[in-house]
Amino acid sequence: MLGSAPSMQPLARKFAELPSLPILVVGDLILDCYIEGAATRVSPEAPVLVFESGAQRQLLGGACNVAANLVALGARASVLGVVGEDPAGSELIELMRRCGIDTEAVLRDKGRPTTRKTRFVSRTAQILRVDEEHRQPVDGALAERLLATLAQRPFPYRAVLLSDYGKGMLSPAVIQAAIAAARSAGVPVVVDPKGRDYSIYRGVDLLTPNREEAEAATGIAIGGLDDLHRIAERLRAITGVRTVTVTLGKDGIFYETEDGGAHVIPTVARAVFDVTGAGDTVVAVLTYTQAAGLDIADSLRLANIAAGVVVGRFGTWAVSRREVLEVMGERGSGKILQRAEAVSVAARLRVEGRRLVFTNGCFDVLHSGHTEYLRRAREYGDALMVGVNGDESVRRQGKGDDRPINPLAERMAVLAALESVDYVVPFEEDTPLELIREVTPAVLAKGEDWRDKGVVGREWVEAHGGQVVLVPLVPGRSTTALIERIRRAGGPRPVEESHPKS
């Protein structure tokens, strides 16, 4: 059933305001290597193309790419998986860390090579793919360590995403342990499946096979909507899921709810350039939005929009929340970044030899003291990035149940409107230390009243060749005075100091 497309504005607002949630990705970790070159002639030795090798790129693949998508969308992703004790494993872990992915639960195995897919590309066309992998299930002591991570209680994640590429990580025991962990916390578990036996996924909340995978798992060829309905019935019987989804490539996404209501959401891709990683994007969006409590129809609409972005790129691509909002017509200022985008921007500025200044605060009630502080901070470098406490982070600082007065999206929008501010990025932790480590600015700026308080991030910035500056504050400009004026006028009661808080 195809209905008229509803307005995207309400959904865009919901998506823009999603909080940053911790999500565990369990699955096969893959290093994608792209070797670009030219294949313009045939070898005289055999009827094969001669490939003249050029530039090489290393990208995150498999469950790593799923986690990168989650981070770019605004979630906090942790990865549970296995890599080899080899250079490819070290490279994969480093790439994940640069993207802001938590790799503490990644295990290394001497007897297991890191899964690597090397693609030889000529003029954007793949000429050859070489796979290096070990498909045997993870077992022994390594499997016990995986199960121990999943057995921790209370379970600290808001969703579990199983990314199955058939490389041996997701054994039935690991899958059932992940489902049990999710059930203990009352959070959703979503799986991007592999293979023909979907009974191993029984108990998950949502699975996302593509057309070919759904046909293989059910033995039903898809020729029309009736066949999709039969597939939905069969997958519900096998796995117990209430809502069945099947991604249909250029034809969009099919889903059927437990009451038998069938829908197809048409694709929004403007041009299909490379379908690599589109499934990773879909499952990442679905998991994040389901963890945040969106209904399944809204989750699938957002997933379809995000997939339309990624197929217009070459290779795997972590689609950001901003890119999705731009497609939905909510372009914003272009200054508001998600965590992974902030890390990427900082890296680019370093390569270009430009100095990034970083400061942070709640910025709940912005006044002229703040604007002058930010202007002065900007003078210490070539670009100013402002870290902003998320709503829960503000509340944890003991500012009161009514704080923040302005939600995160509004606070960031006001900051982004200032000429002195180049980038705005949210963080949910109590302090910006982890964000500072990820960004590693050339200059860390705080108000001069922090001279004797200990500036969070000082040691990290100075150890990496940067400097900490204490910016003079504007005399006579304080939030305390503003609060008193609001109290006398009978207005709301903000409780923020005149300078940014850590």
FITILO-533232 format. One record per residue (C-alpha): chain; residue number from 1; x negated, z, y; residue in three letters. Coordinates in pm, whole numbers, plus 50000, padded with zeros to 5 digits. Layout:
N
mol seq X Z Y type
A NUM X Z Y Ala
...
This chain:
502
mol seq X Z Y type
A 1 50000 50000 50000 Met
A 2 49855 49897 50335 Leu
A 3 50003 50065 50643 Gly
A 4 49934 50002 51007 Ser
A 5 49607 50152 51122 Ala
A 6 49663 50480 51311 Pro
A 7 49482 50554 51636 Ser
A 8 49123 50660 51579 Met
A 9 49104 50897 51875 Gln
A 10 49247 51210 51705 Pro
A 11 49025 51154 51401 Leu
A 12 48723 51090 51623 Ala
A 13 48782 51423 51797 Arg
A 14 48803 51605 51463 Lys
A 15 48482 51439 51346 Phe
A 16 48295 51510 51670 Ala
A 17 48376 51881 51644 Glu
A 18 48283 51936 51278 Leu
A 19 48055 52241 51242 Pro
A 20 47717 52221 51072 Ser
A 21 47774 52336 50713 Leu
A 22 47522 52407 50433 Pro
A 23 47563 52164 50142 Ile
A 24 47367 52154 49817 Leu
A 25 47274 51811 49679 Val
A 26 47189 51811 49309 Val
A 27 47060 51488 49161 Gly
A 28 46795 51227 49097 Asp
A 29 46526 51209 49367 Leu
A 30 46395 50856 49424 Ile
A 31 46125 50709 49647 Leu
A 32 46221 50363 49774 Asp
A 33 45922 50144 49859 Cys
A 34 45970 49816 50047 Tyr
A 35 45686 49563 50051 Ile
A 36 45754 49289 50304 Glu
A 37 45584 48955 50279 Gly
A 38 45635 48582 50224 Ala
A 39 45726 48387 49911 Ala
A 40 45708 48022 50014 Thr
A 41 45537 47849 49722 Arg
A 42 45531 47834 49344 Val
A 43 45225 47943 49150 Ser
A 44 45026 47660 48979 Pro
A 45 44963 47900 48690 Glu
A 46 45328 47961 48595 Ala
A 47 45676 47880 48728 Pro
A 48 45688 48192 48947 Val
A 49 45682 48253 49322 Leu
A 50 45359 48358 49490 Val
A 51 45426 48664 49704 Phe
A 52 45191 48721 49998 Glu
A 53 45207 49095 50057 Ser
A 54 45244 49242 50404 Gly
A 55 45372 49566 50553 Ala
A 56 45494 49851 50333 Gln
A 57 45763 50110 50404 Arg
A 58 45852 50426 50213 Gln
A 59 46214 50541 50236 Leu
A 60 46433 50808 50082 Leu
A 61 46639 50690 49786 Gly
A 62 46889 50833 49539 Gly
A 63 46994 51190 49607 Ala
A 64 46732 51210 49885 Cys
A 65 46916 50941 50080 Asn
A 66 47245 51126 50025 Val
A 67 47088 51440 50173 Ala
A 68 46947 51240 50466 Ala
A 69 47297 51107 50536 Asn
A 70 47434 51462 50536 Leu
A 71 47173 51577 50788 Val
A 72 47233 51276 51013 Ala
A 73 47607 51347 51004 Leu
A 74 47547 51704 51119 Gly
A 75 47541 51905 50795 Ala
A 76 47256 52119 50665 Arg
A 77 47138 51971 50335 Ala
A 78 46939 52144 50061 Ser
A 79 46815 51946 49760 Val
A 80 46786 52060 49397 Leu
A 81 46589 51813 49188 Gly
A 82 46261 51725 49018 Val
A 83 45964 51510 49121 Val
A 84 45630 51452 48955 Gly
A 85 45302 51612 49047 Glu
A 86 45180 51281 49184 Asp
A 87 45125 51116 49526 Pro
A 88 45475 50966 49519 Ala
A 89 45623 51314 49472 Gly
A 90 45425 51454 49763 Ser
A 91 45531 51161 49980 Glu
A 92 45895 51209 49886 Leu
A 93 45892 51580 49969 Ile
A 94 45721 51513 50303 Glu
A 95 45973 51242 50394 Leu
A 96 46260 51481 50320 Met
A 97 46108 51756 50529 Arg
A 98 46062 51519 50823 Arg
A 99 46433 51439 50803 Cys
A 100 46528 51805 50821 Gly
A 101 46618 51840 50452 Ile
A 102 46555 52178 50285 Asp
A 103 46322 52113 49988 Thr
A 104 46265 52472 49873 Glu
A 105 46453 52407 49547 Ala
A 106 46263 52087 49459 Val
A 107 46062 52136 49139 Leu
A 108 45749 51948 49031 Arg
A 109 45674 51838 48675 Asp
A 110 45328 51735 48554 Lys
A 111 45470 51535 48265 Gly
A 112 45729 51343 48462 Arg
A 113 45643 51068 48714 Pro
A 114 45833 51058 49039 Thr
A 115 46104 50794 49020 Thr
A 116 46000 50506 49244 Arg
A 117 46168 50172 49311 Lys
A 118 45946 49910 49471 Thr
A 119 46121 49611 49626 Arg
A 120 45934 49296 49726 Phe
A 121 46115 49139 50022 Val
A 122 46072 48793 50174 Ser
A 123 46276 48715 50486 Arg
A 124 46516 49003 50407 Thr
A 125 46578 48869 50052 Ala
A 126 46463 49076 49753 Gln
A 127 46230 48872 49531 Ile
A 128 46151 49140 49275 Leu
A 129 46214 49509 49207 Arg
A 130 45974 49722 49003 Val
A 131 46100 50058 48873 Asp
A 132 45873 50347 48771 Glu
A 133 46076 50622 48609 Glu
A 134 46129 50863 48321 His
A 135 46494 50877 48207 Arg
A 136 46471 51163 47958 Gln
A 137 46687 51467 48047 Pro
A 138 46508 51752 48219 Val
A 139 46462 52027 47959 Asp
A 140 46265 52336 47869 Gly
A 141 46140 52576 48135 Ala
A 142 46215 52326 48410 Leu
A 143 46581 52308 48311 Ala
A 144 46600 52687 48305 Glu
A 145 46471 52701 48662 Arg
A 146 46735 52449 48771 Leu
A 147 47010 52654 48607 Leu
A 148 46876 52975 48765 Ala
A 149 46910 52821 49113 Thr
A 150 47270 52730 49041 Leu
A 151 47341 53075 48898 Ala
A 152 47262 53262 49221 Gln
A 153 47552 53473 49350 Arg
A 154 47689 53483 49607 Pro
A 155 47657 53107 49621 Phe
A 156 47536 53019 49975 Pro
A 157 47668 52663 50012 Tyr
A 158 47997 52522 50141 Arg
A 159 48001 52227 49900 Ala
A 160 47808 52083 49605 Val
A 161 47731 51712 49582 Leu
A 162 47617 51569 49247 Leu
A 163 47425 51242 49294 Ser
A 164 47381 51088 48949 Asp
A 165 47148 50790 48914 Tyr
A 166 47102 50832 48540 Gly
A 167 46738 50944 48564 Lys
A 168 46782 51262 48360 Gly
A 169 46839 51527 48626 Met
A 170 47214 51572 48577 Leu
A 171 47243 51687 48218 Ser
A 172 47582 51822 48101 Pro
A 173 47442 52175 48131 Ala
A 174 47333 52124 48494 Val
A 175 47664 51958 48584 Ile
A 176 47868 52243 48438 Gln
A 177 47645 52503 48607 Ala
A 178 47698 52327 48942 Ala
A 179 48076 52320 48889 Ile
A 180 48075 52690 48797 Ala
A 181 47872 52772 49109 Ala
A 182 48116 52583 49330 Ala
A 183 48413 52753 49165 Arg
A 184 48255 53096 49223 Ser
A 185 48242 53024 49596 Ala
A 186 48572 52838 49618 Gly
A 187 48404 52526 49758 Val
A 188 48447 52159 49660 Pro
A 189 48220 51976 49419 Val
A 190 48194 51598 49458 Val
A 191 48013 51358 49226 Val
A 192 47877 51006 49262 Asp
A 193 47892 50924 48888 Pro
A 194 47685 50719 48649 Lys
A 195 47728 50591 48294 Gly
A 196 48040 50552 48082 Arg
A 197 48116 50909 47971 Asp
A 198 48297 51075 48260 Tyr
A 199 48407 51369 48047 Ser
A 200 48082 51541 48150 Ile
A 201 48226 51561 48505 Tyr
A 202 48543 51743 48404 Arg
A 203 48626 52007 48662 Gly
A 204 48492 51830 48973 Val
A 205 48717 51793 49277 Asp
A 206 48633 51434 49363 Leu
A 207 48431 51148 49217 Leu
A 208 48340 50818 49380 Thr
A 209 48277 50535 49129 Pro
A 210 48245 50179 49251 Asn
A 211 48443 49892 49099 Arg
A 212 48199 49821 48815 Glu
A 213 48149 50189 48731 Glu
A 214 48524 50254 48718 Ala
A 215 48576 49955 48489 Glu
A 216 48295 50068 48258 Ala
A 217 48422 50426 48240 Ala
A 218 48782 50329 48160 Thr
A 219 48754 49991 47988 Gly
A 220 49007 49848 48236 Ile
A 221 48921 49534 48431 Ala
A 222 49036 49536 48793 Ile
A 223 49249 49238 48884 Gly
A 224 49491 49400 49124 Gly
A 225 49658 49720 49243 Leu
A 226 49832 49778 48908 Asp
A 227 49495 49788 48734 Asp
A 228 49364 50036 48990 Leu
A 229 49669 50254 48923 His
A 230 49591 50247 48549 Arg
A 231 49229 50335 48620 Ile
A 232 49340 50627 48835 Ala
A 233 49559 50760 48555 Glu
A 234 49278 50725 48305 Arg
A 235 49018 50896 48528 Leu
A 236 49256 51183 48597 Arg
A 237 49304 51230 48224 Ala
A 238 48928 51225 48160 Ile
A 239 48807 51442 48449 Thr
A 240 49107 51634 48579 Gly
A 241 49051 51522 48939 Val
A 242 49364 51525 49154 Arg
A 243 49269 51237 49384 Thr
A 244 49095 50931 49239 Val
A 245 48882 50707 49460 Thr
A 246 48719 50373 49377 Val
A 247 48492 50198 49626 Thr
A 248 48561 49824 49630 Leu
A 249 48273 49689 49837 Gly
A 250 48393 49437 50095 Lys
A 251 48753 49514 49996 Asp
A 252 48734 49876 50115 Gly
A 253 48820 50197 49932 Ile
A 254 49111 50257 49694 Phe
A 255 49251 50604 49646 Tyr
A 256 49546 50750 49461 Glu
A 257 49677 51104 49502 Thr
A 258 49818 51312 49219 Glu
A 259 50174 51223 49323 Asp
A 260 50099 50858 49248 Gly
A 261 50070 50744 49610 Gly
A 262 49821 50452 49608 Ala
A 263 49638 50327 49916 His
A 264 49363 50080 50004 Val
A 265 49163 50142 50320 Ile
A 266 49022 49804 50427 Pro
A 267 48656 49775 50515 Thr
A 268 48547 49790 50878 Val
A 269 48211 49618 50829 Ala
A 270 48145 49362 51097 Arg
A 271 47868 49193 50897 Ala
A 272 47738 49268 50548 Val
A 273 47360 49253 50553 Phe
A 274 47253 49483 50267 Asp
A 275 47477 49703 50049 Val
A 276 47185 49931 49946 Thr
A 277 47278 50294 50002 Gly
A 278 47643 50235 50099 Ala
A 279 47763 50448 49808 Gly
A 280 47532 50730 49918 Asp
A 281 47688 50718 50263 Thr
A 282 48043 50729 50125 Val
A 283 47981 51031 49903 Val
A 284 47793 51214 50183 Ala
A 285 48078 51168 50432 Val
A 286 48342 51266 50176 Leu
A 287 48154 51583 50076 Thr
A 288 48085 51693 50433 Tyr
A 289 48437 51633 50559 Thr
A 290 48599 51790 50253 Gln
A 291 48377 52096 50301 Ala
A 292 48500 52110 50661 Ala
A 293 48864 52103 50548 Gly
A 294 48974 51752 50648 Leu
A 295 49249 51595 50441 Asp
A 296 49147 51328 50193 Ile
A 297 49295 51037 50390 Ala
A 298 49093 51126 50701 Asp
A 299 48780 51182 50489 Ser
A 300 48813 50839 50331 Leu
A 301 48875 50665 50664 Arg
A 302 48556 50819 50801 Leu
A 303 48362 50731 50484 Ala
A 304 48477 50372 50508 Asn
A 305 48371 50346 50873 Ile
A 306 48029 50494 50793 Ala
A 307 47980 50254 50500 Ala
A 308 48060 49968 50737 Gly
A 309 47765 50078 50951 Val
A 310 47515 50106 50666 Val
A 311 47584 49763 50512 Val
A 312 47489 49614 50848 Gly
A 313 47136 49757 50810 Arg
A 314 46850 49656 50583 Phe
A 315 46751 49908 50317 Gly
A 316 46879 50265 50289 Thr
A 317 47003 50407 50617 Trp
A 318 47117 50757 50712 Ala
A 319 47422 50694 50929 Val
A 320 47451 50942 51215 Ser
A 321 47764 51104 51348 Arg
A 322 47702 50928 51679 Arg
A 323 47697 50585 51513 Glu
A 324 48030 50654 51342 Val
A 325 48184 50774 51668 Leu
A 326 48060 50462 51846 Glu
A 327 48239 50242 51594 Val
A 328 48551 50451 51656 Met
A 329 48527 50386 52028 Gly
A 330 48393 50729 52118 Glu
A 331 48058 50625 52258 Arg
A 332 47974 50929 52470 Gly
A 333 47659 50937 52677 Ser
A 334 47412 50840 52406 Gly
A 335 47212 51158 52478 Lys
A 336 47379 51383 52220 Ile
A 337 47180 51378 51896 Leu
A 338 47218 51520 51550 Gln
A 339 46925 51703 51394 Arg
A 340 46772 51406 51210 Ala
A 341 46803 51189 51522 Glu
A 342 46626 51456 51729 Ala
A 343 46337 51464 51481 Val
A 344 46316 51084 51492 Ser
A 345 46322 51076 51873 Val
A 346 46046 51338 51893 Ala
A 347 45828 51141 51649 Ala
A 348 45878 50820 51847 Arg
A 349 45780 50991 52174 Leu
A 350 45461 51122 52012 Arg
A 351 45370 50773 51890 Val
A 352 45429 50639 52242 Glu
A 353 45206 50910 52390 Gly
A 354 45490 51069 52590 Arg
A 355 45534 51444 52638 Arg
A 356 45857 51597 52511 Leu
A 357 45973 51918 52680 Val
A 358 46205 52142 52478 Phe
A 359 46423 52428 52595 Thr
A 360 46729 52596 52453 Asn
A 361 47028 52814 52529 Gly
A 362 47403 52868 52494 Cys
A 363 47491 52706 52830 Phe
A 364 47848 52831 52804 Asp
A 365 47908 52869 53179 Val
A 366 47682 52621 53356 Leu
A 367 47594 52696 53719 His
A 368 47340 52583 53979 Ser
A 369 47076 52821 53846 Gly
A 370 47087 52642 53512 His
A 371 47077 52294 53665 Thr
A 372 46776 52380 53881 Glu
A 373 46601 52540 53583 Tyr
A 374 46652 52225 53376 Leu
A 375 46531 52002 53659 Arg
A 376 46213 52205 53691 Arg
A 377 46157 52213 53313 Ala
A 378 46187 51833 53303 Arg
A 379 45894 51804 53546 Glu
A 380 45652 51931 53280 Tyr
A 381 45684 51617 53067 Gly
A 382 45835 51272 53020 Asp
A 383 46161 51373 52853 Ala
A 384 46366 51693 52823 Leu
A 385 46544 51791 52502 Met
A 386 46789 52082 52518 Val
A 387 46878 52276 52202 Gly
A 388 47227 52428 52221 Val
A 389 47355 52719 52011 Asn
A 390 47652 52626 51790 Gly
A 391 47973 52821 51831 Asp
A 392 47908 53055 51537 Glu
A 393 47553 53110 51659 Ser
A 394 47688 53218 51999 Val
A 395 47931 53461 51836 Arg
A 396 47657 53616 51623 Arg
A 397 47468 53708 51940 Gln
A 398 47729 53975 52013 Gly
A 399 47875 53805 52316 Lys
A 400 48231 53893 52214 Gly
A 401 48511 53745 52007 Asp
A 402 48619 53522 52295 Asp
A 403 48282 53349 52315 Arg
A 404 48190 53080 52361 Pro
A 405 48446 53000 52626 Ile
A 406 48362 52631 52597 Asn
A 407 48321 52483 52245 Pro
A 408 47997 52319 52142 Leu
A 409 48111 51961 52204 Ala
A 410 48210 52039 52563 Glu
A 411 47892 52233 52638 Arg
A 412 47679 51946 52509 Met
A 413 47883 51689 52703 Ala
A 414 47828 51875 53031 Val
A 415 47453 51904 52967 Leu
A 416 47432 51536 52873 Ala
A 417 47587 51447 53209 Ala
A 418 47287 51596 53395 Leu
A 419 47025 51349 53515 Glu
A 420 46742 51588 53425 Ser
A 421 46848 51611 53059 Val
A 422 46741 51329 52826 Asp
A 423 46860 51464 52489 Tyr
A 424 47094 51737 52364 Val
A 425 47088 51865 52006 Val
A 426 47285 52153 51846 Pro
A 427 47148 52422 51617 Phe
A 428 47340 52681 51414 Glu
A 429 47066 52935 51345 Glu
A 430 47034 53255 51551 Asp
A 431 46715 53122 51712 Thr
A 432 46582 52768 51765 Pro
A 433 46264 52833 51562 Leu
A 434 46341 52589 51280 Glu
A 435 46450 52319 51524 Leu
A 436 46131 52370 51726 Ile
A 437 45924 52333 51409 Arg
A 438 46107 52012 51318 Glu
A 439 46075 51862 51666 Val
A 440 45729 52007 51755 Thr
A 441 45750 51944 52130 Pro
A 442 45449 51900 52356 Ala
A 443 45596 52159 52594 Val
A 444 45819 52457 52517 Leu
A 445 45994 52580 52833 Ala
A 446 46165 52916 52896 Lys
A 447 46264 53114 53203 Gly
A 448 45991 53325 53361 Glu
A 449 46180 53644 53273 Asp
A 450 46075 53579 52910 Trp
A 451 45713 53662 52996 Arg
A 452 45721 53998 52816 Asp
A 453 45992 53923 52560 Lys
A 454 45808 53687 52326 Gly
A 455 45906 53323 52340 Val
A 456 46046 53203 52007 Val
A 457 45835 52912 51880 Gly
A 458 45526 52987 52092 Arg
A 459 45290 53022 51795 Glu
A 460 45409 52697 51634 Trp
A 461 45388 52488 51951 Val
A 462 45046 52620 52052 Glu
A 463 44911 52580 51697 Ala
A 464 45008 52211 51717 His
A 465 44832 52147 52049 Gly
A 466 45132 52204 52276 Gly
A 467 45187 52448 52561 Gln
A 468 45445 52707 52658 Val
A 469 45556 52716 53022 Val
A 470 45761 52982 53197 Leu
A 471 45981 52813 53452 Val
A 472 46057 53001 53778 Pro
A 473 46422 53099 53814 Leu
A 474 46630 53045 54125 Val
A 475 46666 53370 54326 Pro
A 476 47020 53484 54380 Gly
A 477 47166 53266 54106 Arg
A 478 47290 53470 53814 Ser
A 479 47576 53464 53572 Thr
A 480 47621 53838 53629 Thr
A 481 47728 53774 53987 Ala
A 482 47949 53489 53871 Leu
A 483 48113 53718 53614 Ile
A 484 48193 53975 53881 Glu
A 485 48355 53714 54104 Arg
A 486 48566 53590 53810 Ile
A 487 48667 53947 53725 Arg
A 488 48777 54017 54080 Arg
A 489 48977 53695 54075 Ala
A 490 49138 53794 53745 Gly
A 491 48987 53498 53560 Gly
A 492 48809 53470 53225 Pro
A 493 48509 53679 53149 Arg
A 494 48190 53493 53054 Pro
A 495 47892 53708 52961 Val
A 496 47585 53487 52988 Glu
A 497 47263 53550 53175 Glu
A 498 47139 53308 53440 Ser
A 499 46875 53160 53211 His
A 500 46883 53011 52861 Pro
A 501 46886 53251 52570 Lys
A 502 46686 53202 52253 Ser
